[in-house]
Amino acid sequence: MNMSFNDQNLTCVATNTHRLSMSRIDIKPTGNKFFNIPSTSLSELIKLIGSTSNEKNN
């Protein structure tokens, strides 16, 4: 996933080699930053967030 911050937006772009997806949200000004996150890291983060929210609901 590619993530980029500019003065007012966070833009995320990802692909699964067949489809391309883009999402943009408004944020507070933070300056310009760009970085890539490997899909395996994102998968692990999603698992952690899911297990934390499940623990809170029990």
Beta strands, then each sheet from edge to edge (+ up, - down):
strand 1: 2-5
strand 2: 9-15
strand 3: 20-26
strand 4: 33-36
sheet 1: 3+ 2- 1+ 4-
end
